[in-house]
Amino acid sequence: LSLFFLTFALHPLHVSVTEVKFDEKDKELEITSRFFLDDFESAIREQLKQPTLDILQPTTGTADELIGNYLLQNLQIKVDGKLTKLKYLGHEVDGDAVIAYLYAPGIKKMNSITVMHSSITELFDDQSNLVHVTKNNTTRSLRLHRQSLTESLTF
């Protein structure tokens, strides 16, 4: 998280930070993704071929539809080799960042996780999507980018 806020001062560094937490009690993954708002909006504009789109105040649909649809197309998680069904909860704006919330229900155990995160890599060669995965107070991290969109961890 500190790295994300440090990069505010360094922007145009292109980075996102996603936190994936395995909640053993609720049997789900809790997912929070943070993006620079301008980069995220540019990616959605490019995808929809709408160069003047304001993702926070769209003229058709809602911000949550735009953000959720984009994320669900660009973030995939497999737990123990099985693709999870991600559900988008919503978003908030914090300064120059957009924070999106998702979860994946029905995860009874997690020995391994594979994450594919291609957000914004279609726009910037240097886009890095940092993913921090936490299970039982142990956090491990991945750095995903255009040349390596998918990585795995074993706990």
Accessible surface in RSA format (square Angstrom, percent):
REM  Atomic radii and reference values for relative SASA: ProtOr
REM  Chains: A
REM  Algorithm: Lee & Richards
REM  Probe-radius: 1.40
REM  Slices: 20
REM RES _ NUM      All-atoms   Total-Side   Main-Chain    Non-polar    All polar
REM                ABS   REL    ABS   REL    ABS   REL    ABS   REL    ABS   REL
RES LEU A   1    95.17  53.0  71.40  51.1  23.77  59.7  71.40  50.1  23.77  64.0
RES SER A   2    95.01  80.3  83.15 111.0  11.86  27.3  49.59 105.6  45.42  63.6
RES LEU A   3    87.61  48.8  81.95  58.6   5.66  14.2  84.82  59.6   2.79   7.5
RES PHE A   4     0.69   0.3   0.63   0.4   0.06   0.1   0.69   0.4   0.00   0.0
RES PHE A   5    84.99  42.5  76.01  47.1   8.98  23.4  76.35  46.3   8.64  24.7
RES LEU A   6   107.10  59.6  98.77  70.7   8.33  20.9 105.81  74.3   1.29   3.5
RES THR A   7     0.93   0.7   0.93   0.9   0.00   0.0   0.93   1.2   0.00   0.0
RES PHE A   8    59.49  29.8  43.11  26.7  16.38  42.6  43.28  26.2  16.21  46.4
RES ALA A   9    90.48  83.2  49.37  76.2  41.11  93.5  61.69  86.9  28.78  76.3
RES LEU A  10   102.49  57.1  89.28  63.9  13.21  33.2  93.75  65.8   8.74  23.5
RES HIS A  11    56.79  31.0  33.96  23.6  22.83  58.4  15.38  15.9  41.40  48.2
RES PRO A  12    97.91  71.4  95.34  86.9   2.57   9.3  95.66  79.0   2.26  14.0
RES LEU A  13    74.86  41.7  69.31  49.6   5.55  14.0  73.02  51.3   1.84   4.9
RES HIS A  14    22.38  12.2  22.27  15.5   0.11   0.3  16.09  16.6   6.30   7.3
RES VAL A  15     8.13   5.3   5.80   5.3   2.33   5.6   5.80   5.0   2.33   6.3
RES SER A  16     0.00   0.0   0.00   0.0   0.00   0.0   0.00   0.0   0.00   0.0
RES VAL A  17     1.37   0.9   0.96   0.9   0.41   1.0   0.96   0.8   0.41   1.1
RES THR A  18     0.00   0.0   0.00   0.0   0.00   0.0   0.00   0.0   0.00   0.0
RES GLU A  19    62.04  35.6  61.34  46.4   0.71   1.7  18.33  35.5  43.71  35.7
RES VAL A  20     1.01   0.7   0.00   0.0   1.01   2.4   0.33   0.3   0.68   1.9
RES LYS A  21   112.76  55.0 112.76  69.2   0.00   0.0  57.06  51.4  55.70  59.3
RES PHE A  22    13.66   6.8   1.20   0.7  12.47  32.4   1.20   0.7  12.47  35.7
RES ASP A  23    32.36  22.7  26.33  26.2   6.03  14.3  10.25  24.1  22.12  22.1
RES GLU A  24    94.78  54.4  87.18  66.0   7.60  18.1  32.58  63.0  62.20  50.8
RES LYS A  25   182.47  89.0 152.10  93.3  30.37  72.3 112.53 101.3  69.94  74.5
RES ASP A  26    79.67  55.8  56.77  56.5  22.90  54.2  15.51  36.5  64.17  64.0
RES LYS A  27    97.65  47.6  97.37  59.7   0.28   0.7  57.43  51.7  40.23  42.8
RES GLU A  28    34.14  19.6  34.14  25.8   0.00   0.0   0.21   0.4  33.93  27.7
RES LEU A  29     0.00   0.0   0.00   0.0   0.00   0.0   0.00   0.0   0.00   0.0
RES GLU A  30    60.31  34.6  57.52  43.5   2.79   6.6  27.36  52.9  32.95  26.9
RES ILE A  31     2.80   1.6   0.00   0.0   2.80   6.7   0.00   0.0   2.80   7.6
RES THR A  32    28.46  20.2  28.10  28.5   0.36   0.9   5.34   7.2  23.12  34.9
RES SER A  33     0.00   0.0   0.00   0.0   0.00   0.0   0.00   0.0   0.00   0.0
RES ARG A  34    38.52  16.2  38.52  19.6   0.00   0.0   0.42   0.6  38.10  23.1
RES PHE A  35     0.29   0.1   0.11   0.1   0.18   0.5   0.29   0.2   0.00   0.0
RES PHE A  36     4.69   2.3   3.89   2.4   0.80   2.1   3.89   2.4   0.80   2.3
RES LEU A  37    34.79  19.4  34.79  24.9   0.00   0.0  34.79  24.4   0.00   0.0
RES ASP A  38    79.16  55.4  72.59  72.3   6.57  15.5  44.41 104.5  34.75  34.7
RES ASP A  39     8.24   5.8   7.98   7.9   0.26   0.6   0.75   1.8   7.49   7.5
RES PHE A  40     0.00   0.0   0.00   0.0   0.00   0.0   0.00   0.0   0.00   0.0
RES GLU A  41    27.42  15.7  27.42  20.7   0.00   0.0   0.49   0.9  26.93  22.0
RES SER A  42    41.05  34.7  37.07  49.5   3.98   9.2  13.34  28.4  27.71  38.8
RES ALA A  43     0.00   0.0   0.00   0.0   0.00   0.0   0.00   0.0   0.00   0.0
RES ILE A  44     0.70   0.4   0.70   0.5   0.00   0.0   0.70   0.5   0.00   0.0
RES ARG A  45    69.27  29.1  67.93  34.6   1.35   3.2  10.00  13.7  59.27  35.9
RES GLU A  46    84.08  48.3  78.73  59.6   5.35  12.7  17.97  34.8  66.10  54.0
RES GLN A  47    67.23  37.6  39.55  28.9  27.68  65.9  33.51  71.3  33.72  25.6
RES LEU A  48    70.82  39.4  53.58  38.3  17.24  43.3  57.22  40.2  13.60  36.6
RES LYS A  49   154.17  75.2 129.72  79.6  24.45  58.2 107.08  96.4  47.09  50.2
RES GLN A  50    83.93  46.9  80.91  59.1   3.03   7.2  26.29  56.0  57.64  43.7
RES PRO A  51   108.33  79.0  91.33  83.3  17.00  61.8  96.60  79.8  11.73  72.9
RES THR A  52   125.07  89.0 103.69 105.1  21.38  50.9  74.57 100.2  50.49  76.3
RES LEU A  53    17.96  10.0  10.98   7.9   6.98  17.5  17.74  12.5   0.23   0.6
RES ASP A  54    61.85  43.3  58.72  58.4   3.13   7.4  23.80  56.0  38.05  37.9
RES ILE A  55     0.00   0.0   0.00   0.0   0.00   0.0   0.00   0.0   0.00   0.0
RES LEU A  56    58.65  32.7  40.80  29.2  17.85  44.9  40.80  28.7  17.85  48.0
RES GLN A  57   141.33  79.0 124.05  90.7  17.28  41.1  37.01  78.8 104.31  79.1
RES PRO A  58    25.11  18.3   6.41   5.8  18.70  68.0   7.31   6.0  17.80 110.6
RES THR A  59   140.21  99.7 103.45 104.9  36.76  87.6  86.42 116.1  53.79  81.3
RES THR A  60   111.84  79.5 100.54 101.9  11.31  26.9  76.21 102.4  35.64  53.9
RES GLY A  61    51.36  63.3   0.00   N/A  51.36  63.3  23.35  64.1  28.01  62.7
RES THR A  62    70.17  49.9  67.06  68.0   3.12   7.4  67.06  90.1   3.11   4.7
RES ALA A  63    12.83  11.8   9.35  14.4   3.47   7.9   9.35  13.2   3.47   9.2
RES ASP A  64    58.36  40.9  55.49  55.2   2.87   6.8  17.89  42.1  40.47  40.4
RES GLU A  65    92.23  53.0  85.72  64.9   6.51  15.5  39.50  76.4  52.74  43.1
RES LEU A  66    27.25  15.2  24.21  17.3   3.03   7.6  25.76  18.1   1.49   4.0
RES ILE A  67     0.06   0.0   0.06   0.0   0.00   0.0   0.06   0.0   0.00   0.0
RES GLY A  68     3.43   4.2   0.00   N/A   3.43   4.2   3.43   9.4   0.00   0.0
RES ASN A  69    85.85  59.2  82.71  79.9   3.14   7.6  16.04  38.6  69.81  67.5
RES TYR A  70     2.06   1.0   1.82   1.0   0.24   0.6   1.82   1.4   0.24   0.3
RES LEU A  71     0.00   0.0   0.00   0.0   0.00   0.0   0.00   0.0   0.00   0.0
RES LEU A  72    71.15  39.6  53.40  38.2  17.75  44.6  53.62  37.7  17.53  47.2
RES GLN A  73   108.52  60.7  84.66  61.9  23.86  56.8  40.46  86.1  68.06  51.6
RES ASN A  74    17.97  12.4  17.97  17.4   0.00   0.0   0.00   0.0  17.97  17.4
RES LEU A  75     1.62   0.9   0.00   0.0   1.62   4.1   0.00   0.0   1.62   4.4
RES GLN A  76    82.21  46.0  79.74  58.3   2.47   5.9  11.68  24.9  70.54  53.5
RES ILE A  77     0.37   0.2   0.00   0.0   0.37   0.9   0.17   0.1   0.20   0.5
RES LYS A  78    90.38  44.1  90.05  55.3   0.33   0.8  33.83  30.4  56.55  60.2
RES VAL A  79     9.70   6.4   6.45   5.8   3.25   7.8   6.45   5.6   3.25   8.8
RES ASP A  80    56.97  39.9  27.95  27.8  29.02  68.6  29.97  70.5  27.00  26.9
RES GLY A  81    62.47  77.0   0.00   N/A  62.47  77.0  34.31  94.1  28.16  63.1
RES LYS A  82   156.98  76.6 152.12  93.3   4.86  11.6  99.59  89.6  57.40  61.1
RES LEU A  83    98.50  54.9  79.11  56.6  19.39  48.7  79.11  55.6  19.39  52.2
RES THR A  84    17.95  12.8   2.69   2.7  15.26  36.4   8.74  11.7   9.21  13.9
RES LYS A  85   153.55  74.9 141.98  87.1  11.57  27.5  93.66  84.3  59.89  63.8
RES LEU A  86    19.18  10.7   6.77   4.8  12.41  31.2   6.77   4.8  12.41  33.4
RES LYS A  87    84.69  41.3  81.09  49.8   3.60   8.6  32.04  28.8  52.66  56.1
RES TYR A  88    45.33  21.2  19.30  11.0  26.03  67.7  19.30  14.5  26.03  32.1
RES LEU A  89   115.67  64.4  81.30  58.2  34.37  86.4  83.05  58.3  32.62  87.8
RES GLY A  90    10.32  12.7   0.00   N/A  10.32  12.7  10.32  28.3   0.00   0.0
RES HIS A  91    50.72  27.7  25.60  17.8  25.12  64.3  14.43  14.9  36.29  42.2
RES GLU A  92    84.39  48.5  79.11  59.8   5.29  12.6  27.85  53.9  56.55  46.2
RES VAL A  93    65.47  43.1  36.55  33.1  28.92  69.7  36.55  31.8  28.92  78.4
RES ASP A  94    70.77  49.6  64.95  64.6   5.82  13.8  12.30  29.0  58.47  58.3
RES GLY A  95    64.57  79.6   0.00   N/A  64.57  79.6  43.10 118.3  21.47  48.1
RES ASP A  96    98.40  68.9  92.55  92.1   5.85  13.8  17.00  40.0  81.40  81.2
RES ALA A  97     1.96   1.8   1.96   3.0   0.00   0.0   1.96   2.8   0.00   0.0
RES VAL A  98     0.27   0.2   0.27   0.2   0.00   0.0   0.27   0.2   0.00   0.0
RES ILE A  99     7.35   4.2   7.35   5.5   0.00   0.0   7.35   5.3   0.00   0.0
RES ALA A 100     0.28   0.3   0.28   0.4   0.00   0.0   0.28   0.4   0.00   0.0
RES TYR A 101    68.76  32.1  68.76  39.1   0.00   0.0  56.95  42.8  11.81  14.6
RES LEU A 102     2.92   1.6   0.00   0.0   2.92   7.3   0.00   0.0   2.92   7.9
RES TYR A 103    55.17  25.8  55.17  31.4   0.00   0.0  22.14  16.6  33.03  40.7
RES ALA A 104     0.00   0.0   0.00   0.0   0.00   0.0   0.00   0.0   0.00   0.0
RES PRO A 105    54.09  39.4  40.35  36.8  13.73  49.9  40.91  33.8  13.17  81.9
RES GLY A 106    61.30  75.6   0.00   N/A  61.30  75.6  34.25  94.0  27.04  60.6
RES ILE A 107    15.18   8.6  13.21   9.8   1.97   4.7  15.18  10.9   0.00   0.0
RES LYS A 108   158.22  77.2 141.23  86.7  16.99  40.5  84.32  75.9  73.90  78.7
RES LYS A 109   129.72  63.3 124.56  76.4   5.16  12.3  92.72  83.5  37.00  39.4
RES MET A 110     0.28   0.1   0.00   0.0   0.28   0.7   0.00   0.0   0.28   0.4
RES ASN A 111    68.62  47.3  68.62  66.3   0.00   0.0  21.78  52.4  46.84  45.3
RES SER A 112    31.53  26.6  31.53  42.1   0.00   0.0  17.49  37.2  14.05  19.7
RES ILE A 113     0.48   0.3   0.00   0.0   0.48   1.2   0.48   0.3   0.00   0.0
RES THR A 114    33.49  23.8  32.39  32.8   1.10   2.6  15.28  20.5  18.21  27.5
RES VAL A 115     0.16   0.1   0.16   0.1   0.00   0.0   0.16   0.1   0.00   0.0
RES MET A 116    35.99  18.6  35.48  23.5   0.50   1.2  32.81  27.9   3.17   4.2
RES HIS A 117     0.00   0.0   0.00   0.0   0.00   0.0   0.00   0.0   0.00   0.0
RES SER A 118    16.94  14.3  16.43  21.9   0.52   1.2  10.40  22.2   6.54   9.2
RES SER A 119     0.00   0.0   0.00   0.0   0.00   0.0   0.00   0.0   0.00   0.0
RES ILE A 120     1.75   1.0   1.75   1.3   0.00   0.0   1.75   1.3   0.00   0.0
RES THR A 121     7.94   5.6   7.61   7.7   0.33   0.8   0.52   0.7   7.42  11.2
RES GLU A 122    85.28  49.0  52.86  40.0  32.42  77.2  57.36 111.0  27.92  22.8
RES LEU A 123    53.93  30.0  26.63  19.1  27.30  68.6  28.56  20.1  25.37  68.3
RES PHE A 124    50.84  25.4  47.99  29.7   2.85   7.4  50.59  30.7   0.25   0.7
RES ASP A 125   103.10  72.2  88.83  88.4  14.27  33.7  33.18  78.1  69.91  69.7
RES ASP A 126    75.02  52.5  60.08  59.8  14.93  35.3  46.28 108.9  28.73  28.7
RES GLN A 127     0.72   0.4   0.59   0.4   0.13   0.3   0.06   0.1   0.66   0.5
RES SER A 128    12.90  10.9  12.90  17.2   0.00   0.0   7.27  15.5   5.63   7.9
RES ASN A 129     0.00   0.0   0.00   0.0   0.00   0.0   0.00   0.0   0.00   0.0
RES LEU A 130    21.03  11.7  21.03  15.0   0.00   0.0  21.03  14.8   0.00   0.0
RES VAL A 131     0.00   0.0   0.00   0.0   0.00   0.0   0.00   0.0   0.00   0.0
RES HIS A 132    45.56  24.9  45.56  31.7   0.00   0.0  36.86  38.0   8.70  10.1
RES VAL A 133     0.03   0.0   0.03   0.0   0.00   0.0   0.03   0.0   0.00   0.0
RES THR A 134    29.88  21.3  29.88  30.3   0.00   0.0  17.24  23.2  12.64  19.1
RES LYS A 135    30.34  14.8  28.75  17.6   1.58   3.8   9.17   8.3  21.17  22.5
RES ASN A 136    98.87  68.2  71.69  69.3  27.17  65.4  35.78  86.1  63.08  61.0
RES ASN A 137   154.02 106.2 119.05 115.0  34.97  84.2  30.26  72.8 123.76 119.6
RES THR A 138    68.07  48.4  64.27  65.2   3.80   9.1  39.65  53.3  28.42  43.0
RES THR A 139    78.48  55.8  48.94  49.6  29.54  70.4  33.61  45.1  44.88  67.8
RES ARG A 140    94.08  39.5  88.58  45.2   5.49  13.1  29.17  39.9  64.91  39.3
RES SER A 141    66.61  56.3  40.35  53.8  26.26  60.5  28.61  60.9  37.99  53.2
RES LEU A 142    17.21   9.6  10.04   7.2   7.18  18.0  16.24  11.4   0.97   2.6
RES ARG A 143   139.77  58.7 124.73  63.6  15.04  35.8  47.21  64.5  92.55  56.1
RES LEU A 144     0.00   0.0   0.00   0.0   0.00   0.0   0.00   0.0   0.00   0.0
RES HIS A 145    38.41  21.0  38.41  26.7   0.00   0.0  22.34  23.0  16.07  18.7
RES ARG A 146    93.20  39.1  80.28  40.9  12.92  30.8  40.35  55.1  52.84  32.0
RES GLN A 147   138.32  77.3  99.32  72.6  39.00  92.8  64.01 136.3  74.31  56.4
RES SER A 148    29.02  24.5  22.07  29.5   6.94  16.0  23.90  50.9   5.12   7.2
RES LEU A 149    57.93  32.3  52.63  37.6   5.30  13.3  52.63  37.0   5.30  14.3
RES THR A 150    68.44  48.7  51.49  52.2  16.94  40.4  39.46  53.0  28.97  43.8
RES GLU A 151    68.14  39.1  63.46  48.0   4.68  11.1  11.80  22.8  56.34  46.0
RES SER A 152    67.74  57.2  45.47  60.7  22.27  51.3  30.77  65.5  36.97  51.8
RES LEU A 153    14.21   7.9  10.81   7.7   3.40   8.5  14.17  10.0   0.03   0.1
RES THR A 154    95.67  68.0  84.53  85.7  11.15  26.6  57.69  77.5  37.99  57.4
RES PHE A 155    63.17  31.6  10.00   6.2  53.17 138.4  42.12  25.5  21.05  60.3
END  Absolute sums over single chains surface
CHAIN  1 A     8096.1       6588.6       1507.4       4368.0       3728.1
END  Absolute sums over all chains
TOTAL          8096.1       6588.6       1507.4       4368.0       3728.1
